[in-house]
Each structure stands twice: as structure tokens, then as C-alpha cells.
Amino acid sequence: MAAPRASVHGEWSSSLFFILAATGSAVGLGNLWRFPYLVGDNGGGAFVVIYLLCILLVGLPIMMAEIMIGRRGRHSPINSLRLIARDEGLNPAWQGLGWLGVAAGFMILSFYSVVGGWALYYGFEAFQGGFRGIDTDTAGTLFEGVLASPGLVVLWHSIFLLLLFGIVAAGVRRGLQRAVTLLMPLLFLLLLFLVLYGALTGGFAETLAFMFRPDFSAVDGGTILTALGQAFFTLSLGMGAIMVYGAYLPSRASIPGNTVWIVGMDTLTAIIAGLAIFPVVFSAGMEPAQGPGLVFVTLPVVFGEITLGTLLGMVFFVLLSVAAITSGISLLEPAVAYLTERGPLSRAGAAAIITLAIWLLGIAAGLSLNVWADVRILPFADLGIFDLLEFVSNDIMLPLGGLLIAVFAAWRIRSKTRLVELGMPPDSLRFRLWLLVTRFVAPLAVVLVFMNALGLFG
Ligand code: TRP
């Protein structure tokens, strides 16, 4: 067996910082922006139940698999997969899985950064008191105005990416670790404040009923695909973000223990985001099914009406920005780590090149919301660039990446390697359960959902 490797990028100071970083990666726009509107659009409780099942049966085991591969390889996903495949006598083509991840990361970050830019811009507006007394029409016009303005979209997308660049260029300890140590406590505080406020607001009972009383009549194959895609997205799985963070995890740290923390905190945050957002929506007499505009249109109106609304608006959009930043850095890191490993570029040089490429792709995503609204890349899919990037990366590349990660970790590598990394006794129930789920349940779920989405079940 090969001697344990060291990461050339450095390691987290302890498990705690890994948990902060990975939770920072997981908790993001997916929790605060996407999850609430998906719940709203997909009928509430039934979606929540299916989503939780996907988290438990697919997300959790695959996260363990990703961290395990990362820590074993101690490199960027591409090189970790290449090195492990070599150690274990497997097909070198497995490194292609790392490339799939890098491609997915480029695509996700390009549109993620556009939305992250809106969060920054709205935070800025809130500080200026821009939501005071705003009504639904004005809020709608404000958001549409942002979308329709190529200048604004590109400006704030650029600022967002520049922040990520600064953090990632500074390295694992001085950049990533320092950023999450500062930002994550802030995030938890802001979230706590919001949910306390929500609990004291009129709409709380209605929210509980909406989120937890399942009505399965609205569920179809598409709902399940959406829930599965969201499970991958919210846990940052399927593209190597968690894998590369795992590469910096100290050898003595427990992978299963850390995973439970990360998954638990991410799930809790999504639920809390719903509990914080829907009460203000309901108490203002608004509709939950607002689509992507939910937090950008509905919430400003609510903030404009209620007491302490300006303060609350600032809190919310700062929270959204912080969460987006700590997620964005994890989308950038796998590619930057890879380019740094290749040499001769420094980390900062590598980060600059990758950021630049994503910036360009993000501009295309941003412009597709206004001046390029009619541009279609794929003749058979009626999706603009933004929606196409989101659909292909979220709904196809992440589940596919996750499927291959599960197969690699649970079928291909030696059982000894798995046991060493997971630190579980071979005949323990926990290990058997993980193996069973990662071998069969998780891959099968992905395949079935794919087949369903392709209409193979009629
Ligand atoms: N999980 C983040 C969110 O919920 C987004 C994210 C960060 C991500 N890194 C990722 C999604 C890697 C997929 C893959 O907002």
C-alpha cells in the first residue's frame, strides 16, 4: 500500500475548520434562495419529504465517498482520482471524473456568480434604505430592472468573482480557512436572528402547515428529479468541491463524524431558511410560489412594510451574500488546485486564469437574461444560456458525477482503502449500511430518476 500523501496546498488546522469550510460550501444560495422557491413551486410538504429522503439516502453516503476519495488522493479531484486509480491498479480514465467535475464547476460558478452578484447588490440597496415603503409592483420592477440591465448584472457578477478570487488566491489556510472562520459565525448569527423574527411573526403556523403537511398529489417524476438535483446542489456534491476540501482534511479526523455535521447543518439551514422566509411572505398575504424571484421580489416588499424592515433586509441580504461567497470559493477551488499542481503557475496565477475564464462564461450567462435573451445554444432545448448552464450542470452533470463517485468509492477501490479512510470496523453495522447504500441505493436512485426524466417510464 502506498505511503500516506501530504497535500501540497496545506491542511485545515483541525476538523473544526474543515466542518466550517464544508458547511460554508454547502450552505449557500441553494439553501436560502433555491430551496424556499422550490418548496413554494412544488407544493410544500411533499417536496420537503422527498428532498429529505434524497439527502439521507443519496447525499449523505456520497458525501462520505467524496471526502474519502479526496483525503486518500490529497490533490485536486483530477489528480486524486488519477493517483488513486494508479495505486489501486484501476483504469486511468477515472481521472475523467475529475474533469467532469471541473467542467461542472465552471458552469455552476458562472451562473452562481451572477446570482451572488444580485445578493451583493441587494445588500447594498438595503443599506441605502432602498426598500423603504416599496410595493409589489416597484419591487418587481426593481428586480426586472436589474435583470434587464447588462451593466448592473455584469458589474456585480464581477465584484462577486473578484472577492472569490482574492480568497482563493491567498491559499487554503490564509484564504479559505480565514474567510470561513470569519464568515460562518456571522452567518449563523444572522440566520438565528431571522428565524427568531419569523417565529414571532403571524405567519408561522401557516408556514409549518405549508412546509410539513405533505400533499403528494402534486408530485411527479419531475418533482423527484428536482429534489434529487437540489440534494446534490445543496450539499455541493458531484463535482469535487467537497472532495478537494477532503484533500485538506487532517488524517486523524473522522470522515463519518464530520459528514454528519455538515449534512445536518446544511439541512437545518435549508429548513430554517424556509421557516424564516415563508412567515413574512404569508403575513404579508403573498403567494409562496414566486419562482426564482421569491427572495428578490417578495422579500423586499415585506421588508419595506414591516417594522424593522430595513434592518431585516440588510441582515437578510448580507446573509445571502456571505453564504454565496463561502460556497463560491468551493466551486473555484478544484480547478485552481489542479492548475496549481500542474505548475509552473503560482496559486494566485492559477486562480487569476480560472477566474477570468469563469468571468467570461458568467457574462454570457448574465447577458442571456437581457440582450442575449433569444440566443439558443442547443437547437433542441429551448433554454437560454443561463438556464441551459443551470440545467446541464445541476440536473445532469452533478447526478452523473455523484453516481460515478459512488461507483468508484464503493465498487472499485480496495475494501482496505475504504476501511482505513472511513475508520470504521469492517463488520460494523455502520460500515455495512454505508456500503449497501452507496453500492446500490444511491446509484439506483440516480439511474431511476434519470430514466424517468428521459420519459422512459411513459
Ligand atoms: N452548495 C452550494 C449552495 O447550496 C452551492 C455549491 C457550492 C455547489 N459548491 C458546489 C453546488 C459544488 C454543486 C457543487 O448554494
Residues whose N, C-alpha, C, O or C-beta is under 5 A from the ligand:
A	BS01	LIG	S25 A26 V27 G28 L29 G30 N31 F232 F233 T234 L235 S236 L237 M239 A241 S327 S330 L331
